[in-house]
Every structure is written in structure tokens, then in C-alpha cells.
Amino acid sequence: MVDLAKTSIRGIHREVRSLRIKPTKIIEECLRRIHRLNDALRIFIHLSEEAIKHAEYLEKELEEGKCRSELHGLPIAVKDAFYTYDMPTTGGSIILKDYKPPKDAEVVRKLRDAGAIIIGKTNMHEFAFGVTNKNPHYGVTRNPWSIDRISGGSSGGSAVAVSVGVCIGGLGTDTAGSIRIPSALCGVVGYKPSNGLLSLDGVIPLSHSLDTVGPIVKTVDDVSITLNIMTGKVLTSQERVSEYEDRELRLGLPRKLIEEWVSDEVEEVFWRSIGKITSRSNCRIVDIEIEWFKTISDARYIIVLSESAAFHLKWLRNRWSEYDPDVRDRILGGLFITAPVYIQAQMIRKSLKRKFLKMMKNLDAVILPTVPIEAPRVEDEELIVKNKKIGVRRALLFLTECFNSLGTPAITIPCGLTKGNLPVGLQIATKPYEDTQLLEIAERFEGVLGRLPEPPIIR
Amino acid sequence: MEMVRRIYSLTIPEEFLLKISENIYKFIEASKILEYDFVEDNVPEE
């Protein structure tokens, strides 16, 4: 039997298309593994009762010679922030625990149309407003590399599901790093596309001007496949002529920021990866300084608070006691941000995007660690990094959040394990709407860095 | 604060909202985002 943790979409598609491996068998195997792991890891909030029925239908289509796409008959796990017509959508909350959406989110519908089977809805930080996935209602999503540590969030359930091979891919949302953070901490590939590239229709919002949705998968090629399906366009293909084949890549690296803020454990793995990349592929490192790093972070916080407060107002009135207190307090904070402050934050975002584009004129991509620390222990609230005390939440999103404000695409790919056997992610970002170029660069680096083994919990 | 509770039709206790508003105002002050200088935006690119 195939193990989804060890394969890729293209790898298993060949087997499924020829019916050497049947979709029903894949779903049965995934459900078996979910039942073995879910209590310990808290991956799913709901499981589909229709998954086997969908698999049977899609299997019949294959027997009749119909194959819809590379995802035909393959299981996908969806963060519980996306509408699904056949399962409730809670947003990781109690407030929406019985909410049954009238339809699928647009990207979910596109995946289903392409033959994907939605196997379940994954655990998340309540209303996606947090990056630890410590959910008081549905449990703490734990890291498959070390069960006493968090998965990261807010799309933690989807990242763990991919990591332990109970689906071939997952869907997440990313407003400050919610796809990239858990993907990095769980050793998988997570992609935040350019803002606006993928539809947000049918997705519970956190902050409408910063929200994005994207795939969590095993390989960069899997990102391309799912992205092509969800956009309905061929953004990337194996036949595409490389833009960078014959020329040197110029990679901007914020060295000072990394040396100041990234933990020794993560730095060691990161620099080793940079060494491999520069020695084995045609590229040049250019040191850059991003002196506006804190400013863009502060502006983003103002924007998220304001926009989330506007959305949550209807529940803040009478159901405020049903929230995770930590999430509620931040949302409530948004009620006290005045319009001029919010507008100033949006203008700063625009201004800094201009600065970023100016800096990128002579660069192909920016490269840095995805998360400056190893996956924290469940009980950790604060950590010491480079002799500085830093809150876990702040540390987790420190290096990801700026790309949401800038609207650029950004990807995390696994780049190695720390001495403590915990995954480290390498983050690459390009200019807005250079998604195709970014995937090409990421695939090149993935080829140099190789894949991680499966997490110990399934070995 | 009573006005905020009325405008938004909130039932949350006033002292609780006071604490939250204080934290936000402190954050805005510390962030210096209201002092951000947009001058560079008006410099034409070469």
C-alpha cells in the first residue's frame, strides 16, 4: 500500500490513473491512520462521512477512462475556515460549531471539480487569529516531530495532516504566516500566493485586505499542480522554458536581521542550506537591510485588529464569553482603533511596498528562515532568543508577516533538521505576481536540499 | 467608554474595555506609526 507521507501528487497520480492503486483503498488507509493519530495530534475537527462514497464514484470514472486531473481520487484536508457543503465550518470556534454553509468555498469547489476528495476539516487557531493552534475548544494541534511541541498555526491541522500522510495536500489561510509557519515547523511545503491570486469566496475572513489562501503539500511541484487547479490557469507546467536557466540568480538576504533574531539552532541549519544552494546552483547572495521591518509589522497589527473587529462585531455584542479570551481581547482592541490610524497603517503599507519594489529591482528573490525558532513546547509563552526575551506568538510570525502586508508570494520549503530533530523551513519571496518565477526558484532549491524523512510518529 | 458600549451595543463590562483600550493606545503610541514620514514617496525615481 502506498504511504502518502512518502510520495507526491505526480508520483501517486500515475498509480491511480492506471488503477494500480484505487482511490477507495487510499481513503480507507487514510481513515485508518487518522483514527490512530487524531486523539494524540488533534488534526481534524470533522471527518467526511461521504469520502468513501466520493472515492467509489471517482474510481468508477477512472474505470470508464475518465480522469479529471492529477488530483483525481486523491484526499485533500481543508482548514475549517473554508465553507464545505457537506460538513460544518466552525472556524475553530464554538460560536460557529453548528454552522452548515450553503455551498463550498470557491477553491474547494475547484478542487472537487478536479476530482479531489475532501477527507475532513482540520483544526486551527480560533478564527485564524493566532499562530500556535492551541485551540481551547478542539484541542492543541501537536507537532508530529515531537508531540510535546505545537504544530504552529493557524493552519496547523492541515500541515500536520500532510506531514503524517493522511492526505496528499491541505488547504490553509495565511494573513501573517498561517500557512508558512505550521508548514515550516512540521517539515512540509507551504505556499502563500500573491494577494488576490486565489479566491477568498466562502472563506471566514480574519482581515480582508491581508487574507490569502493556499496549499500545504509535500513538494514544490505539488504546489504548482494545486495552484493551477485552484486558479483555473496554467501558471506553471513542466514544459515551461525556465526564465533563469542560463543566468545567475540574485538573492537578497537580510543578514543582520537573521543574526540578531534567529535562534542558534535554526541559524545553523539555515546557513548550511545557503551553503549548499550557493555551491550547487548558479546564484549570488546580496546582503540587504530591511530597516522598516518593525514599522510594517506594527502597521499590519493595526490593520488586522481593525478589520477583524469589524467582522466580529455581531458576535462581540452578545457572545463575547464564548471566544478564546486571548483571541477575543485582540479582536476587541480593534474597536478602539480610529479611522485615521487605520488609514495611516494602510498608507504605510503602500509606501513600504514601494520601497520593497525599489529594493527588488536588482534581485530575483529574498531568502530567509521561515520561523526564527524551533517548534515551541506547548507550555512555552516566552523564549530567549539571542539573549533577548520574546513572546512565542511574536517570534513565530516575525519573519513571515511582512510578505502579507507587501502582497508578495512567499513559500516555505524544508531545509533540514536541527540537532533536536525538528524541521526548519527556508522562506523565499519574490515581487507581487511573480508566483511562477518563485515556484521555479523554489523547485531549484528543493532539488539541492532534498526532502526530509517522515516524522517519527509514523515511522 | 459608555459611549463606545452604546455605539457598538456591547454588554462587556466597562472596566474590561478600559483595560483593552489602554493597551491599544499604548501600542499605537509605542509604534510611532502616526509619525511615519512619507517624504520619500514623493521623490521621483531615476
Interface residues (C-beta under 8 A of the other chain):
Chain A: T295 D298 A299 Y301 I302 L305 L313 L316 R317 N318 W320 D329 L332 G333 L335 F336 I337 V341 Q344 A345 M347 I348 S351 R354 K355 K358
Chain B: V4 Y8 S9 L10 T11 I12 L17 I20 S21 N23 I24 Y25 F27 I28 S31 K32 I33 L34 Y36 F38 E40 D41 E45
